[in-house]
């Protein structure tokens, strides 16, 4: 994985012990799947692609931007040491 914002989210998911699967394939087009029912898509900024992704999937958490990823990580794991 090369996206540093996705790394923040994945580090938090791992640290929290949440079960998740990496997506971003043709069969699983969003970034993460939690318990098979909720997906997470991580973006640095808004793109037209996110509209298509949201329309194709129910129950999606969209994390847009580094500060939002850090806030999400804090919610699921606790404070993380990332510079904003």
Secondary structure, DSSP 8 states (H G I E B T S, - for coil): ---HHHHHHHHHHHHHT--EEE--SSSS-SSEEETTTEEEEEESS--HHHHHHHHH-SSEEEEESHHHHHHHHHHHT-------
